[in-house]
Amino acid sequence: MFSQFGATAETLSKASTMMFRIGTDAHLYDDPEDVSIAPLLDSRFDSEKCEALKRLLALIAQGYDVSNFFPQVVKNVASQSLEVKKLVYLYLLHYAEKRPNEALLSINCFQRDLGDTNPLVRAWALRTMAGIRLHVVAPIVLLAVNKCARDPSVYVRKCAANALPKLFDLRIEENISAIEEVVGKLLNDNSPGVVGAAAAAFASVCPNNFPLIGKSYKRLCEILPDVEEWGQILLISILLRYVVARHGLVRESIMSFLIKKESSHQDEEDEFTRIIEGEENTDLKDVYEAELANTICRSYIEGPDEYLSRASYINIDSLKLTSASYTSGKINEDIKILLQCTSPLLWSYNSAVVVAAASVHWIMAPMEDVRRIVKPLLFVLRSSNASRYVVLCNIQIFAKAMPSLFATNFEDFYIVSSDTYQIKALKLDILASIATESSIPFILKEFQDYIRDPDRRFAAATVGAIGLCARRLPKMADGCLDGLLSLTRHEFFSGELGSLDEEAGVLTQIIMSIWSIINRDPIRHEKVVVQLIRSLDAIKVPAARAIIIWMVGEYRSVGEKIPKMLTPVLAYLAYCFKSEALEAKLQILNTNFKVLFDARGKDHLIFRKTLAFVLDLAECDANYDIRDRARFLKKLLECNIGSCLSDTQADCLPQNKNLHCVLAEHIFGGKLKSISPEPLSNRFYLPGSLSQIVFHAAPGYEPLPKPCSLLQDDLDLISTTKGKNMPGDGVAESGTTGMDEFDASDGSSDEGSASNYSSQVTMTGSGSDVYNSESGSVSEEANDAGPLIQISDIGNVDVAPQTGNDYMGDLVSKSALESWLGEQPGSSNTSISHSNRVHRSSARISFGNIGQRVKPKIYVLLDPANGNGLKVEYSFSSEVSSVSPLLVCIEVSFKNCSAESMTEVNLVEEESSNGQDSADQIVAAPESFSTSNSNMPTLVPMEEINSLEPGDTLKRIMQVRFHHHLLPLKLALLYNGKKVPVKLRPNIGYFVKPLPLDLEAFTDNESHLRGMFEYMRGCTFNDHIEEINKDKDGDAVKDKFLLICESLVLKMLSNANLSLVSVDMPVDTKLDDATGLCLRFGCEILSKSIPCLITVTVEGKCSEPLNLTVKVNCEETVFGLNLLNRVVSFLSESPHHHP
Amino acid sequence: MLQCIFLLSDSGEVMLEKQLTGHRVDRSICAWYWDHAISQGDQLQPVIASPTHYLFQIVREGITFLACSQVEMPPLMGIEFLCRVADVLADYLGGLNEDVIKDNFVIVYELMDEMIDNGFPLTTEPNILREMIAAPNIVSKMLSVVTGNSSNMNETLPAATALCVPWRTSDPKYANNEVYVDLVEEMDAVINRDGTLVKCEIYGEVQVNSHLSGLPDLTLSFANPSILDDVRFHPCVRYRPWESHQILSFVPPDGQFRLMSYRVRKLKSIPLYLKPQLTSDAGTCRLSLLVGMRNDPGKTVDSIDVQFQLPPCISTADLSSNCGTVNILSNKTCSWSIGRIPKDKTPSLLGTLVLEPGLQRLHVFPTFRLGFRIMGIALSGLQIDKLDLKNLPHRPYKGFRSLTRAGHYEVRA
């Protein structure tokens, strides 16, 4: 229209958009990489950091992988600016799973933020920390959640509730009971907002822990209207499940259809039957709906898959539903409250809430009250297209099971032009199933309009719906038939337009609908068939013709007129045969044969001729299907000559009929069976569920719980001892009285059990008496059993002779002595001692010559193949740098594998052009270095190797400061005037130095580092197996435990700079069980002198892979976690990895 | 629960992805969805079972909001949440389109992060969201241009999160206390081919715009609440007083909100009539439309327009009217905008439609949608009796208005 202005208008709108975009982040989205992001992230200004983070976010939005920025981003988590924080969190949550190790670095900051005074900061920290989803931090998160669940701020508590499913998702079994406990606590919160979130947590963590609901059922019902809409949706279904499990189904509700069958035999139940039958009498068609309702209700309880699979071959009644599963909704208080509290929710703005509330009423409310869900459900239809569709899908099921419910509101299902095709089809189906004799005239009138709709698929669906109406209401069948027949006579179907695809569809549907009506009572509708046959000439659509021709064969003997018509009709068909389409041709062949089959006398000959003619034509047809069919029929025909087809032998005995005859009769002679109304969808799921919309059980779908499966006893038990359904609680409780230490990995119960354990070892023994009385004798006996303890030569114990010599001696001797006296508390665990008769005790040992066997792992820095014959390897040395505590000593060995000598070999920092200078500065100012804590990577240079002769190996000690626990340090290797970049990988195991400790000091330290400072992980250990197997051949004298200890210690000391504090040995009657072995190591973080304690406990059989639990106690959370990861990773490495 | 939300532009480009849980959803699902959407055309369902995920989708202003889940959850919850996201975004960004979402992607991310946590909705109350994250406006844009930085994150947690009325901004202060109550009604009507009115009902909303200081308590009552067939309420409405006395008692949110919606069924009179006539013969079809007043509501009816879709079998159309303008779009949608009905003549539209070759007569008929607006009257007849305010320091100004417009107002030819 305004084409001449179009250009101007466009530029104008562009200009206005440009104006509009000023000040937004448009440029960041359009071109996120036009500046380099990395330096911005390291900037001192929050605004620059923000910009960088926004650019990263833009890249994420566009689907790029920017996880390589992770370390730099994580650093910014400490920022004070909330905007930076938020952006970092957004980034972090997106990538945390990809970069778990780096993500750990943020944990310390989260922990600090959790103590912030601003609730928003606390909430964000909790959300993000839980969202990172690492197994390692799960205990920390659990503690944090526990803390936040008591937070004064509602918002924080709500976030705590939301964090629970995240924790649960990690599937750490020890945590589950603790999580459920928090869920229970939050369900009892005062604030409705928290209860809603707790309901969501309940639904995903422990949906069947009904005792938890039982405790506060009434309160939950009362608080329901105040809960936020999203919480309402889930809470409603939780309460419904609880009520069904607790009180069973309601006798007056639709679910009573279930017991109809059983009750019909029992007098006592006749009250129910009266209710149901009274309903039936008012509506003639209710029998069919009762059947459907029965199926639906069964599906609700059993799940359709289970129900259908069983119903198909055994009798349906295996679900034992007696009147005991029912209760009266009018008497039961709990049910009354639920219905009362959910009825105002039918007025909610949120369609999901309305449907959830409606489904409670549908299942639980007495049938006369179900009506109140009608108006709200219909009102929801005025909301968005998408929700309208879902609501209609639910209404469809309700309407089919209980047509009277919506019968008076049929006008609401009238179709408007803006409906999508899906919605139109659903509405048609509902209209057809709720039509009553009083409303059907209006509905049919409406349908007539729809048939003229330009959307022909919709018109076809309407015709189908008319057929459905006629079947439901036999009284209206004639009227519907007339209407449909008149449609077939419409000019637009008869002319050449029939070739239009969509019109053809409509016409075919009309014929199908007519057939479906005729089929219920063919004799009465004989005239209709005749009319259809007459219209064959006018109807050109092949599919429609095929159906009519098929009907000729099917109804060949119905009534009086049709048999008389057969001869001319078949002649006409034979005449048309050549011009027919494939499907019609096939039907002509079939029909001819069927007619012939029944024909007698003179007719028989005529039909035979017609058939022969058609068969001849068909045999030369272009289509192979038709040729095959013709051949097949011809064969059948030949064999039947003179046998069952002839008049004279019609009364011959069945056994005389030949096989072909029987076959033919089976195929073509079948009598008509009235087809029962087809159930549209046999799969029913709970209303409002996803499964109901997609027609299969979505993962996680659960039908209603078994009625009355929750007994009052269960509830009482829970409320008094709080233990039966919560095994976790049981563990925690028994832990305080006498629990095996090695089961105690549950974060919350750690404290009690572990301290008991240590108190036993040290001689203070406050709690140890309990054990001693029982296990004392046992351990004595066990001690006598064999020479399990071996005290070593003190001098040789030392692992790092240069540094550790002075303290190790005292330590070992003292601890070894103690070990004689100590008993293992685990042995006194009552359950074990009673059931297995396995008694354990422990003793502590130390080792001899292990120091010599410790071989630090060697890493390759430069391969001779890449380095022109220069081979550089390095290993972390246990030496402690004399220059600064921040430096780590590394032993580098250079080997010349080439044939020529090399000169000026050195390792320098990659960035500094002149490594010598920068190193000088550092050496000159070690104090400033250590105090200023500068971030610059540094390297105390080694002495340059002037020349390296072929075959020579030279070792140098290098001192390096890694500025990051996990990231490799980039160095440059100089030799022969060349420069090769190399990467030095840090090993966190050498960022510590051995800490001289005795056992008492160890346990004392440990007791200060509980809770958040304690981290645990499990792994398996295999190294010892080889040793043990080796041992079998040689001297069998060597003790297996010792072997295990040795290999464990060796592994630990070869990979980390630790000192062995003590070894606890189980003294066991069963010599093959290593459970109870416990090793303690002490170390100190190099840079900060913070102690770091490692405890390794063993579980399992000596000759099999052992399950280790590694525990690290360290004040520096991130460091501790990283160290733990490292220890676990090298412990579970197979021994063959060693070079 | 929801695992991921994607925002797709009208060309199928993924503009934004927000992963919600640890189980990440690859964005290749969007490509699958787009192919599926194209192959399904108008048969696309709002809930789709894709090979890997269940998808919920809504389309607003050409933007597709796509959410994925792998487990059972109430589908309406997913859909309603997406609608809420779309509402909030439209409110923040002043409309929805591809550009505005890309330009403000940071705000979109921040909002979504507040709105949903681990796949479960967290804060969807617009008032709280507004306090947490400032909406972009001219001032903040200018500020960011001038100073180069601006934060739209509020440093403190909105106090409303702790209140029992989470929808209300904490302690707003106004110099002029005012409250406006509007009745906005939409009339749905269907007139069938015979010209009889088969269905006529009103879907109305009580929209309140409140600028009141402190924590006021309002009571609204109707003169004739019995005509209401069914109602739905904003969460702020207390259920009890309505159940017993049909009185709306509530503490209002701040600003504009929808207090209640209602339905009045089985109305008998419609304000406008539309008489379509179609006669077809020999490959052409004559169309005439007449529009006029049937029952004068007593107020001026304006913004009258007629929309209809020509059947696919029509090849060309030539339409002209005696007033207003007629437009035919390339997808055969015709719109005839009349405006007000002139005093001296009856608006009529005449036209000749040429059928596709081979067709003699038209056998499918279009449906005409009539649009109109009547200011100052609620056609349902619902009347506000009074509005009482408690807990207010000054006498506030109260304003009432009503408006009726056409909803699905259809005339079949």
Contacts between the chains, C-beta under 8 A, distances in Angstrom:
chain1	res1	chain2	res2	distance
A	1	B	327	6.7
A	17	B	99	6.1
A	20	B	100	7.8
A	20	B	103	7.8
A	21	B	99	7.3
A	21	B	103	5.2
A	22	B	141	6.2
A	22	B	145	6.1
A	23	B	136	7.5
A	23	B	140	7.2
A	23	B	141	2.6
A	23	B	142	6.2
A	23	B	143	7.8
A	23	B	144	4.9
A	23	B	145	4.9
A	24	B	103	4.0
A	24	B	104	5.5
A	24	B	136	6.4
A	24	B	141	6.6
A	25	B	103	6.3
A	25	B	104	6.4
A	25	B	105	6.2
A	25	B	106	5.0
A	25	B	107	7.9
A	26	B	99	7.7
A	26	B	102	6.7
A	26	B	103	3.9
A	28	B	105	7.8
A	28	B	106	7.6
A	29	B	102	4.6
A	29	B	103	6.7
A	29	B	105	5.2
A	30	B	102	7.4
A	46	B	149	7.4
A	47	B	148	6.1
A	47	B	149	3.5
A	50	B	149	6.8
A	50	B	151	7.8
A	54	B	106	5.2
A	57	B	105	6.9
A	57	B	106	6.2
A	57	B	109	5.9
A	58	B	105	6.2
A	60	B	17	7.3
A	61	B	15	6.7
A	61	B	16	4.6
A	61	B	17	6.5
A	61	B	105	5.4
A	61	B	109	7.4
A	62	B	14	7.7
A	63	B	14	6.2
A	63	B	17	6.8
A	63	B	27	5.3
A	81	B	151	7.2
A	82	B	151	7.3
A	82	B	153	4.9
A	82	B	154	8.0
A	82	B	155	5.4
A	83	B	151	4.3
A	83	B	152	7.5
A	83	B	153	4.6
A	86	B	110	6.2
A	86	B	113	7.3
A	86	B	153	5.7
A	87	B	106	7.6
A	89	B	113	7.7
A	90	B	109	5.7
A	90	B	110	7.7
A	90	B	113	6.1
A	93	B	19	7.4
A	94	B	19	6.0
A	97	B	22	5.9
A	97	B	24	7.2
A	118	B	155	7.3
A	118	B	156	6.5
A	118	B	157	7.1
A	119	B	157	4.8
A	120	B	132	8.0
A	120	B	155	7.5
A	120	B	156	6.3
A	120	B	157	4.1
A	123	B	157	7.3
A	127	B	117	5.8
A	130	B	118	7.9
A	131	B	22	7.7
A	131	B	118	7.0
A	133	B	22	4.3
A	153	B	157	6.8
A	153	B	161	7.6
A	153	B	162	6.6
A	154	B	161	5.8
A	154	B	162	4.8
A	155	B	157	5.6
A	155	B	161	4.3
A	155	B	162	7.1
A	158	B	122	7.3
A	158	B	161	8.0
A	159	B	117	6.9
A	159	B	122	7.7
A	162	B	117	4.6
A	162	B	118	5.5
A	162	B	120	6.1
A	162	B	122	6.6
A	163	B	118	7.6
A	165	B	1	7.5
A	165	B	118	5.8
A	165	B	120	7.6
A	166	B	21	7.7
A	166	B	22	7.4
A	166	B	118	5.3
A	169	B	21	7.4
A	169	B	22	6.1
A	191	B	162	7.9
A	192	B	164	7.6
A	193	B	161	7.3
A	193	B	166	6.6
A	197	B	120	7.2
A	197	B	122	8.0
A	200	B	1	7.8
A	200	B	120	4.7
A	204	B	1	6.8
A	225	B	239	6.2
A	226	B	164	7.3
A	228	B	121	7.8
A	228	B	124	7.8
A	228	B	166	7.4
A	228	B	235	8.0
A	229	B	124	7.8
A	229	B	235	6.9
A	230	B	77	6.7
A	230	B	81	7.5
A	230	B	120	6.7
A	230	B	121	4.2
A	230	B	124	7.2
A	233	B	74	5.5
A	233	B	76	7.9
A	233	B	77	5.3
A	234	B	74	7.9
A	237	B	74	7.9
A	344	B	239	3.8
A	344	B	243	7.1
A	347	B	231	5.8
A	347	B	232	5.3
A	347	B	233	5.0
A	347	B	239	7.1
A	347	B	242	7.9
A	348	B	232	6.7
A	348	B	233	7.3
A	348	B	235	7.7
A	349	B	232	5.4
A	349	B	233	6.8
A	349	B	234	6.3
A	349	B	235	7.2
A	349	B	258	7.5
A	349	B	261	7.7
A	350	B	80	5.4
A	351	B	76	5.2
A	351	B	79	7.9
A	351	B	80	5.9
A	352	B	74	5.3
A	352	B	76	3.5
A	352	B	77	4.5
A	352	B	79	7.7
A	352	B	80	5.0
A	354	B	232	7.9
A	355	B	74	7.4
A	355	B	76	5.6
A	356	B	74	6.6
A	375	B	229	6.6
A	375	B	230	4.0
A	376	B	230	6.4
A	376	B	232	7.6
A	378	B	230	7.3
A	379	B	230	4.7
A	379	B	231	8.0
A	379	B	232	6.1
A	379	B	261	7.9
A	379	B	263	5.8
A	382	B	203	5.4
A	382	B	261	7.8
A	382	B	263	7.4
A	384	B	58	6.5
A	384	B	79	7.2
A	384	B	83	5.5
A	385	B	46	7.1
A	385	B	58	7.9
A	386	B	46	3.4
A	386	B	47	8.0
A	386	B	56	7.5
A	386	B	57	7.2
A	386	B	58	4.9
A	386	B	79	4.7
A	386	B	82	7.9
A	386	B	83	7.6
A	387	B	46	7.6
A	387	B	76	5.5
A	387	B	79	5.0
A	387	B	80	6.4
A	387	B	83	7.5
A	389	B	45	6.6
A	389	B	46	5.2
A	389	B	47	7.6
A	390	B	46	6.7
A	390	B	47	6.5
A	390	B	75	5.2
A	390	B	76	5.3
A	390	B	79	6.6
A	391	B	76	7.3
A	411	B	198	7.2
A	411	B	199	4.9
A	411	B	265	7.9
A	414	B	190	5.9
A	414	B	198	6.6
A	414	B	199	5.5
A	416	B	188	7.5
A	416	B	190	6.8
A	416	B	408	4.3
A	416	B	410	5.8
A	417	B	309	7.6
A	417	B	367	4.4
A	417	B	369	6.6
A	417	B	408	7.8
A	417	B	410	6.0
A	418	B	369	7.9
A	418	B	408	6.3
A	420	B	42	5.7
A	420	B	43	7.7
A	421	B	42	5.5
A	421	B	43	5.4
A	422	B	43	6.3
A	422	B	45	5.8
A	442	B	198	7.4
A	445	B	192	7.0
A	445	B	198	7.9
A	446	B	192	7.0
A	446	B	198	6.6
A	448	B	193	7.5
A	449	B	192	5.3
A	449	B	193	5.2
A	449	B	412	5.3
A	452	B	193	7.1
A	452	B	363	7.1
A	452	B	364	5.5
A	452	B	365	5.0
A	452	B	412	7.9
A	453	B	364	6.5
A	453	B	365	7.9
A	453	B	367	7.5
A	454	B	309	6.9
A	454	B	311	4.1
A	454	B	312	6.4
A	454	B	364	4.5
A	454	B	365	7.5
A	454	B	366	6.3
A	456	B	364	7.5
A	459	B	364	7.8
A	490	B	363	7.1
A	491	B	361	7.3
A	491	B	363	7.7
A	492	B	361	7.3
A	492	B	363	4.0
A	495	B	360	7.6
A	496	B	358	6.8
A	497	B	358	7.5
A	497	B	359	6.9
A	688	B	74	5.4
A	688	B	75	8.0
A	688	B	76	6.8
A	689	B	72	6.2
A	689	B	74	6.8
A	689	B	75	7.8
A	690	B	47	7.0
A	690	B	54	6.1
A	690	B	69	7.6
A	690	B	72	5.2
A	690	B	73	5.9
A	690	B	74	7.1
A	690	B	75	4.8
A	691	B	72	6.1
A	693	B	47	4.7
A	693	B	75	5.3
A	694	B	47	6.5
A	694	B	49	4.4
A	694	B	54	6.7
A	696	B	49	7.5
A	697	B	72	7.8
A	698	B	54	6.5
A	698	B	71	6.4
A	698	B	72	4.3
A	699	B	70	6.3
A	699	B	71	5.1
A	699	B	72	6.7
A	700	B	71	3.8
A	700	B	72	4.1
A	700	B	73	7.9
A	701	B	72	4.1
A	702	B	72	7.7
